[in-house]
Amino acid sequence: MPKLKIRKSVSRRFRVTPRGKVLHKPSFGGHLKVNKKKNQIRRQKGLKRIKNSVARKIKKLLGKSTK
């Protein structure tokens, strides 16, 4: 059986931790920060975790195990 290709667009947007959690960078954080509240800018800084069913689909697209 041939090796599965990973989705490059997904690999750029998401990452999987060693324990299997899927992380992403929130949207709307790139520019136009003058108009945003400080709380919103602060929330945009870190990586956020993605929940169960969507995380399983992303792992599948990345070629990771979905146990």
Secondary structure, 3 states (H helix, E strand, C coil): CCCCCCCHHHHHHEEECCCCCEEECCCCCCCCHHHCCHHHHHHHHCCEECCHHHHHHHHHHHCCCCC
